[in-house]
Every structure is written in C-alpha cells, then in structure tokens.
C-alpha cells in the first residue's frame, strides 16, 4: 500500500500518482479519469476511449492488408438459405 500527500494546487488540492501505478494501469498524462466517491473512498477509473480508424491503422505501422480466407469445404447445411431459393 502506497501513501501520497494532498498538496495545494492553485485554488484546488491534488495528489501525485506514483509512476509504478500509472505504468501498471497504462495511464498517460493526457488520459481522462472518472472520479467516484464510494464508502468514504475516492475511486479513479480510466475512461474507455474509442480509437478512430486512423489511430488503429497507426498502431500497425500504417499498413493494412486485406485477404480472402479459405473456410474449407462445407461440412453441414451452410447453404440452408439457398436451398429454398
């Protein structure tokens, strides 16, 4: 269990979150956290941020490949719908 001190920060007060906790939870300086008060405790939760298509492509080095997938020969009633047409 780690302890932190509450410090003045302008007209507000704040705490510093230790680096090991930030790394463990993958929290960065630009992230937004939700603050909740539960049973005399302060709970911080990282808000899920939906990534844009461009952000997802950038994670793959800007390269996207498209290919057909061979599912193999039918093994059941895959053509069930076309049986009635």
ZALUM-624669 format. One record per residue: residue number from 1; x, y, z of N, C-alpha, C in turn. Coordinates in Angstrom, 3 decimals. Each point is the difference from the previous one (the first is absolute). Layout:
BEGIN
k NUM&n_px X&n_py Y&n_pz Z&ca_px X&ca_py Y&ca_pz Z&c_px X&c_py Y&c_pz Z
...
***
This chain:
BEGIN
k 1&n_px 0.853&n_py -1.174&n_pz 0.000&ca_px -0.853&ca_py 1.174&ca_pz 0.000&c_px 0.898&c_py 1.235&c_pz 0.000
k 2&n_px -0.268&n_py 0.880&n_pz -0.934&ca_px 0.773&ca_py 1.235&ca_pz -0.066&c_px -0.814&c_py 1.140&c_pz 0.582
k 3&n_px 0.703&n_py 0.996&n_pz 0.501&ca_px -0.656&ca_py 1.190&ca_pz 0.538&c_px 0.463&c_py 1.210&c_pz -0.795
k 4&n_px -0.914&n_py 0.947&n_pz -0.199&ca_px 0.333&ca_py 1.256&ca_pz -0.662&c_px -0.546&c_py 1.138&c_pz 0.843
k 5&n_px 0.626&n_py 1.162&n_pz -0.107&ca_px -0.440&ca_py 1.172&ca_pz 0.750&c_px -0.863&c_py 0.879&c_pz -0.882
k 6&n_px -1.003&n_py 0.620&n_pz 0.594&ca_px -0.837&ca_py 0.967&ca_pz -0.701&c_px 0.720&c_py 1.340&c_pz 0.047
k 7&n_px 0.162&n_py 0.641&n_pz -1.151&ca_px 0.728&ca_py 1.265&ca_pz -0.106&c_px -0.887&c_py 1.069&c_pz -0.639
k 8&n_px 0.285&n_py 1.240&n_pz 0.329&ca_px -0.703&ca_py 1.110&ca_pz -0.641&c_px 0.422&c_py 0.084&c_pz -1.459
k 9&n_px -0.976&n_py 0.297&n_pz -0.855&ca_px 0.251&ca_py 0.157&ca_pz -1.424&c_px -0.922&c_py 1.115&c_pz -0.472
k 10&n_px 0.476&n_py 1.228&n_pz 0.049&ca_px -0.835&ca_py 1.162&ca_pz -0.285&c_px -1.074&c_py 0.113&c_pz 1.059
k 11&n_px -1.244&n_py 0.128&n_pz -0.420&ca_px -1.124&ca_py 0.070&ca_pz 0.937&c_px -0.538&c_py -1.391&c_pz 0.354
k 12&n_px 0.637&n_py -1.030&n_pz -0.531&ca_px -0.437&ca_py -1.372&ca_pz 0.242&c_px 1.062&c_py -0.745&c_pz 0.798
k 13&n_px -0.245&n_py -1.272&n_pz 0.183&ca_px 0.982&ca_py -0.871&ca_pz 0.626&c_px 0.147&c_py -1.244&c_pz -0.863
k 14&n_px 1.171&n_py -0.605&n_pz 0.018&ca_px 0.225&ca_py -1.153&ca_pz -0.848&c_px 0.990&c_py -0.973&c_pz 0.597
k 15&n_px 0.140&n_py -1.119&n_pz -0.655&ca_px 0.973&ca_py -1.022&ca_pz 0.384&c_px 0.820&c_py -0.357&c_pz -1.234
k 16&n_px 1.160&n_py -0.593&n_pz 0.220&ca_px 0.803&ca_py -0.535&ca_pz -1.092&c_px -0.103&c_py -1.516&c_pz 0.062
k 17&n_px -0.279&n_py -0.585&n_pz -1.161&ca_px -0.126&ca_py -1.456&ca_pz -0.066&c_px 1.373&c_py -0.554&c_pz -0.378
k 18&n_px 0.530&n_py -0.925&n_pz 0.783&ca_px 1.331&ca_py -0.548&ca_pz -0.277&c_px 0.096&c_py -0.665&c_pz -1.376
k 19&n_px 1.172&n_py 0.106&n_pz -0.612&ca_px 0.251&ca_py -0.513&ca_pz -1.348&c_px -0.326&c_py -1.496&c_pz -0.120
k 20&n_px 0.351&n_py -0.804&n_pz 1.000&ca_px -0.256&ca_py -1.440&ca_pz -0.108&c_px -1.490&c_py -0.310&c_pz -0.111
k 21&n_px -0.845&n_py 0.788&n_pz 0.630&ca_px -1.447&ca_py -0.194&ca_pz -0.095&c_px -0.498&c_py 0.454&c_pz -1.368
k 22&n_px 0.507&n_py 1.137&n_pz -0.475&ca_px -0.383&ca_py 0.481&ca_pz -1.327&c_px 0.374&c_py -1.010&c_pz -1.074
k 23&n_px 1.201&n_py -0.556&n_pz 0.091&ca_px 0.454&ca_py -0.990&ca_pz -0.970&c_px -0.849&c_py -1.272&c_pz 0.067
k 24&n_px -0.296&n_py -0.439&n_pz 1.198&ca_px -0.780&ca_py -1.224&ca_pz 0.198&c_px -1.393&c_py 0.124&c_pz -0.620
k 25&n_px -0.586&n_py 1.189&n_pz 0.077&ca_px -1.352&ca_py 0.235&ca_pz -0.517&c_px 0.000&c_py 0.642&c_pz -1.383
k 26&n_px 1.202&n_py 0.190&n_pz -0.565&ca_px 0.149&ca_py 0.609&ca_pz -1.332&c_px -0.705&c_py 1.361&c_pz -0.067
k 27&n_px 0.265&n_py 0.836&n_pz 0.997&ca_px -0.566&ca_py 1.350&ca_pz 0.045&c_px 1.075&c_py 0.982&c_pz -0.441
k 28&n_px -0.361&n_py 0.866&n_pz -0.945&ca_px 0.919&ca_py 1.006&ca_pz -0.543&c_px -0.473&c_py 1.401&c_pz 0.403
k 29&n_px 0.867&n_py 0.985&n_pz -0.192&ca_px -0.286&ca_py 1.373&ca_pz 0.417&c_px -1.252&c_py 0.574&c_pz -0.663
k 30&n_px -0.338&n_py -0.420&n_pz -1.212&ca_px -1.163&ca_py 0.570&ca_pz -0.690&c_px -1.292&c_py -0.784&c_pz 0.240
k 31&n_px 0.054&n_py -1.090&n_pz 0.748&ca_px -1.187&ca_py -0.812&ca_pz 0.251&c_px -0.984&c_py 0.716&c_pz 0.926
k 32&n_px -1.274&n_py -0.365&n_pz -0.145&ca_px -1.047&ca_py 0.537&ca_pz 0.860&c_px -0.431&c_py -1.102&c_pz 0.957
k 33&n_px -0.136&n_py 0.346&n_pz 1.270&ca_px -0.436&ca_py -0.953&ca_pz 1.017&c_px -1.351&c_py 0.434&c_pz 0.554
k 34&n_px -0.827&n_py -0.980&n_pz 0.310&ca_px -1.274&ca_py 0.253&ca_pz 0.660&c_px 0.252&c_py -0.102&c_pz 1.490
k 35&n_px -0.544&n_py 0.944&n_pz 0.769&ca_px 0.188&ca_py -0.031&ca_pz 1.450&c_px -1.341&c_py -0.326&c_pz 0.662
k 36&n_px 0.032&n_py -0.980&n_pz 0.895&ca_px -1.210&ca_py -0.475&ca_pz 0.680&c_px 0.289&c_py -0.052&c_pz 1.499
k 37&n_px -0.975&n_py 0.378&n_pz 0.798&ca_px 0.120&ca_py -0.135&ca_pz 1.451&c_px -0.851&c_py -1.198&c_pz 0.404
k 38&n_px 0.657&n_py -1.010&n_pz 0.597&ca_px -0.685&ca_py -1.220&ca_pz 0.442&c_px 0.438&c_py -0.339&c_pz 1.413
k 39&n_px -0.940&n_py -0.092&n_pz 0.906&ca_px 0.287&ca_py -0.437&ca_pz 1.372&c_px 1.217&c_py 0.715&c_pz 0.598
k 40&n_px -0.013&n_py 1.303&n_pz 0.000&ca_px 1.088&ca_py 0.811&ca_pz 0.555&c_px 1.338&c_py -0.227&c_pz -0.707
k 41&n_px -0.041&n_py -0.419&n_pz -1.266&ca_px 1.208&ca_py -0.194&ca_pz -0.797&c_px -0.131&c_py 0.752&c_pz -1.315
k 42&n_px 1.126&n_py 0.419&n_pz -0.546&ca_px 0.038&ca_py 0.617&ca_pz -1.317&c_px 0.472&c_py -1.065&c_pz -0.979
k 43&n_px -0.791&n_py -0.240&n_pz -1.039&ca_px 0.336&ca_py -0.994&ca_pz -1.010&c_px 0.212&c_py 0.726&c_pz -1.327
k 44&n_px 1.151&n_py -0.233&n_pz -0.622&ca_px 0.293&ca_py 0.561&ca_pz -1.311&c_px -0.071&c_py -1.114&c_pz -1.024
k 45&n_px -0.738&n_py 0.220&n_pz -1.096&ca_px -0.121&ca_py -1.004&ca_pz -1.042&c_px 0.374&c_py 0.630&c_pz -1.331
k 46&n_px 0.814&n_py -0.719&n_pz -0.746&ca_px 0.376&ca_py 0.457&ca_pz -1.326&c_px -1.203&c_py -0.147&c_pz -0.921
k 47&n_px -0.315&n_py 1.055&n_pz -0.719&ca_px -1.140&ca_py -0.010&ca_pz -0.914&c_px 0.423&c_py -0.656&c_pz -1.304
k 48&n_px -0.827&n_py -0.915&n_pz -0.504&ca_px 0.281&ca_py -0.644&ca_pz -1.268&c_px -0.072&c_py 1.032&c_pz -1.110
k 49&n_px 1.036&n_py 0.057&n_pz -0.806&ca_px 0.032&ca_py 0.937&ca_pz -1.126&c_px -0.048&c_py -0.813&c_pz -1.279
k 50&n_px -1.053&n_py 0.204&n_pz -0.771&ca_px -0.126&ca_py -0.708&ca_pz -1.271&c_px 1.025&c_py 0.555&c_pz -0.977
k 51&n_px 0.768&n_py -0.879&n_pz -0.608&ca_px 1.021&ca_py 0.419&ca_pz -0.953&c_px -0.614&c_py 0.178&c_pz -1.382
k 52&n_px 0.477&n_py 1.021&n_pz -0.708&ca_px -0.448&ca_py 0.215&ca_pz -1.367&c_px 0.662&c_py -1.026&c_pz -0.908
k 53&n_px -0.503&n_py -0.120&n_pz -1.195&ca_px 0.603&ca_py -0.908&ca_pz -0.976&c_px 1.454&c_py 0.373&c_pz -0.240
k 54&n_px 0.265&n_py 1.302&n_pz -0.099&ca_px 1.359&ca_py 0.469&ca_pz -0.245&c_px 0.939&c_py -0.381&c_pz 1.144
k 55&n_px -0.475&n_py 0.108&n_pz 1.245&ca_px 0.820&ca_py -0.378&ca_pz 1.150&c_px 0.299&c_py -1.505&c_pz -0.013
k 56&n_px -0.992&n_py -0.791&n_pz -0.377&ca_px 0.206&ca_py -1.446&ca_pz -0.052&c_px 0.987&c_py -0.381&c_pz -1.097
k 57&n_px -0.098&n_py 0.653&n_pz -1.162&ca_px 0.930&ca_py -0.274&ca_pz -1.097&c_px 1.411&c_py 0.403&c_pz 0.412
k 58&n_px 0.123&n_py 1.135&n_pz 0.699&ca_px 1.321&ca_py 0.471&ca_pz 0.432&c_px 0.676&c_py -1.011&c_pz 0.930
k 59&n_px -0.775&n_py -0.726&n_pz 0.786&ca_px 0.557&ca_py -1.018&ca_pz 0.887&c_px 0.648&c_py -1.144&c_pz -0.778
k 60&n_px -0.425&n_py -0.176&n_pz -1.236&ca_px 0.561&ca_py -1.058&ca_pz -0.844&c_px 1.002&c_py 0.562&c_pz -0.996
k 61&n_px 0.591&n_py 1.141&n_pz 0.320&ca_px 1.011&ca_py 0.587&ca_pz -0.864&c_px -0.578&c_py 0.575&c_pz -1.284
k 62&n_px -1.303&n_py 0.277&n_pz -0.016&ca_px -0.627&ca_py 0.590&ca_pz -1.178&c_px -0.276&c_py -0.995&c_pz -1.109
k 63&n_px 0.191&n_py -1.289&n_pz 0.255&ca_px -0.200&ca_py -1.013&ca_pz -1.031&c_px -1.217&c_py -0.860&c_pz 0.327
k 64&n_px -0.898&n_py -0.106&n_pz -0.972&ca_px -1.168&ca_py -0.847&ca_pz 0.159&c_px -0.015&c_py -0.968&c_pz -1.171
k 65&n_px -0.144&n_py -1.276&n_pz 0.278&ca_px -0.083&ca_py -0.992&ca_pz -1.056&c_px -1.379&c_py -0.632&c_pz 0.003
k 66&n_px -0.463&n_py -0.315&n_pz -1.181&ca_px -1.299&ca_py -0.637&ca_pz -0.160&c_px 0.221&c_py -1.283&c_pz -0.790
k 67&n_px -0.559&n_py -1.077&n_pz 0.475&ca_px 0.139&ca_py -1.252&ca_pz -0.732&c_px -1.246&c_py -0.845&c_pz 0.218
k 68&n_px -0.241&n_py -0.887&n_pz -0.972&ca_px -1.112&ca_py -0.937&ca_pz 0.128&c_px 0.428&c_py -1.112&c_pz 0.943
k 69&n_px -0.970&n_py -0.558&n_pz 0.679&ca_px 0.287&ca_py -1.105&ca_pz 0.915&c_px -0.702&c_py -1.241&c_pz -0.526
k 70&n_px 0.710&n_py -1.077&n_pz -0.102&ca_px -0.574&ca_py -1.257&ca_pz -0.465&c_px -0.590&c_py -0.736&c_pz 1.207
k 71&n_px -1.313&n_py -0.080&n_pz 0.058&ca_px -0.682&ca_py -0.649&ca_pz 1.104&c_px -0.086&c_py -1.510&c_pz -0.190
k 72&n_px 0.457&n_py -0.500&n_pz -1.153&ca_px -0.051&ca_py -1.440&ca_pz -0.260&c_px -1.322&c_py -0.392&c_pz -0.633
k 73&n_px -0.155&n_py -1.263&n_pz -0.248&ca_px -1.225&ca_py -0.525&ca_pz -0.613&c_px -1.145&c_py 0.016&c_pz 1.014
k 74&n_px -1.247&n_py 0.132&n_pz -0.504&ca_px -1.153&ca_py -0.050&ca_pz 0.901&c_px -0.042&c_py -1.321&c_pz 0.758
k 75&n_px -0.400&n_py 0.055&n_pz 1.260&ca_px -0.082&ca_py -1.205&ca_pz 0.823&c_px -1.408&c_py -0.226&c_pz 0.542
k 76&n_px -0.865&n_py 0.934&n_pz -0.234&ca_px -1.357&ca_py -0.118&ca_pz 0.535&c_px -0.994&c_py 0.599&c_pz -0.961
k 77&n_px -0.904&n_py 0.795&n_pz 0.551&ca_px -1.043&ca_py 0.606&ca_pz -0.826&c_px 0.280&c_py 1.487&c_pz -0.197
k 78&n_px 1.230&n_py 0.334&n_pz -0.403&ca_px 0.365&ca_py 1.393&ca_pz -0.215&c_px -0.862&c_py 0.656&c_pz -1.070
k 79&n_px -0.495&n_py -0.775&n_pz -0.942&ca_px -0.808&ca_py 0.540&ca_pz -1.094&c_px -1.484&c_py -0.094&c_pz 0.301
k 80&n_px -0.360&n_py -0.066&n_pz 1.266&ca_px -1.384&ca_py -0.162&ca_pz 0.439&c_px -0.923&c_py 1.020&c_pz -0.661
k 81&n_px 0.377&n_py 1.276&n_pz -0.013&ca_px -0.828&ca_py 1.057&ca_pz -0.556&c_px -0.179&c_py -0.208&c_pz -1.499
k 82&n_px 1.077&n_py -0.329&n_pz -0.712&ca_px -0.106&ca_py -0.143&ca_pz -1.449&c_px -0.770&c_py -1.257&c_pz -0.397
k 83&n_px -0.191&n_py -0.936&n_pz 0.911&ca_px -0.784&ca_py -1.199&ca_pz -0.299&c_px -1.458&c_py 0.347&c_pz -0.307
k 84&n_px -0.480&n_py 1.149&n_pz 0.523&ca_px -1.403&ca_py 0.386&ca_pz -0.174&c_px -0.197&c_py 0.947&c_pz -1.165
k 85&n_px 1.061&n_py 0.425&n_pz -0.619&ca_px -0.114&ca_py 0.997&ca_pz -1.086&c_px -0.066&c_py -0.692&c_pz -1.328
***
